């Protein structure tokens, strides 16, 4: 899209306040986007009392259709950002009901869709139907490079193999697929390698709390983005396990810190880690994998490969740490916002 100058009379409504203090990918994205738009002095509304003064709306995933009706009736742009969808192998028979509002907005309200990844687009096209290429963009998530950057310690071409590997996994560990395969893989390596696994993030699932009771594990339940970045820089390897991840912030943040990432070749992982395909364990080639497709034995082999070839793998990770800057991500969003708002000739104060 051609860059269009943002004019003060055009205000987009973006519900940033709905994500304050929450945990998860959409909240992290909205925090980064708000910071970026403020830096660029982009004019927007986020208070609901200004919603009907706005000339368009942008939101992640879903929004109250009562308010969307206002934008649709006035032919104002509705911009929907989508990550993943609900699907039977993970969400059972409830998946259609869980998708209902998202699908309705996708098909009947949204003028423009922004997908987090090509894999995210593939999921949505499969579940909700395809969109014309002029009606969507794929914009990979980004990390704040002022927070997520490589360590200056051992940041060279000959990083030695650690005597004790510092391993990390980050996120909000809601589901068993996010941690159990990691534990089962590491249990098979404990006799031959020395390592510590740091789990950084909340564990609200009781079953997971039982699984992580290992001597080699330390759990940090609460951490700010700045603290997470510090933990990543102090780590040698990130292991990420997640069933069909659409575009995981945890992986993007690890890449930005120059930390090698290993895991399963599921979801957007091979898309994000195109430069490190050899670190990803194979899964069946299908859009929606099942948890039974995650083989801890294959993950164990990839972790061991990373241990044994660490110097070269670390060098490669540092070489690609420039990827996924939120400045680039934000610039692409801003370009789309300006382009769509430019179609609207009505002042926001009307």
VENRA-V682440 format. One record per backbone hydrogen bond with DSSP energy under -1.0 kcal/mol. CO is the residue of the C=O (numbers start at 1). NH is the residue of the N-H. If there is no record, write none. Layout:
# VENRA-V682440
co: (CO	CO)
nh: (NH	NH)
This chain:
# VENRA-V682440
co: (7	9	11	12	13	14	15	16	19	24	25	26	27	28	29	30	31	32	33	34	35	36	37	38	43	45	47	48	50	51	56	57	59	60	64	65	67	68	69	70	71	72	77	78	78	79	80	81	82	87	87	88	91	92	94	95	99	100	101	102	103	104	105	105	112	113	114	115	117	118	119	120	121	122	123	124	125	132	135	137	143	144	144	154	165	166	166	167	168	169	172	175	176	176	179	180	181	182	183	186	186	189	189	194	196	197	198	199	200	202	205	206	207	208	210	212	214	216	218	220	224	225	226	227	228	229	230	232	237	238	245	248	249	250	251	252	253	254	255	260	262	263	264	266	268	269	273	276	277	279	281	284	290	291	295	296	297	298	299	300	301	302	303	304	305	307	309	310	311	312	313	314	315	316	318	320	324	325	326	327	328	329	330	331	332	333	334	335	336	337	338	341	347)
nh: (10	348	55	45	58	16	18	19	22	28	29	30	31	32	33	34	35	36	37	38	39	40	42	41	12	14	50	51	53	54	13	79	81	62	68	69	71	72	73	74	76	75	57	111	112	59	114	61	116	90	91	92	94	95	98	99	103	104	105	106	107	108	109	110	80	137	82	139	121	122	123	124	125	126	127	128	129	135	113	115	326	147	148	156	196	236	237	198	239	200	174	178	179	180	183	184	185	186	187	189	190	192	193	165	167	218	169	220	171	173	209	210	211	212	213	214	217	197	199	201	228	229	230	231	232	233	234	235	168	262	268	252	253	254	255	256	257	259	258	238	240	281	266	269	272	273	276	279	280	263	265	286	293	294	299	300	301	302	303	304	305	306	307	308	309	310	313	314	315	316	317	318	319	320	321	323	143	329	330	331	332	333	334	335	336	337	338	339	340	341	342	344	350)
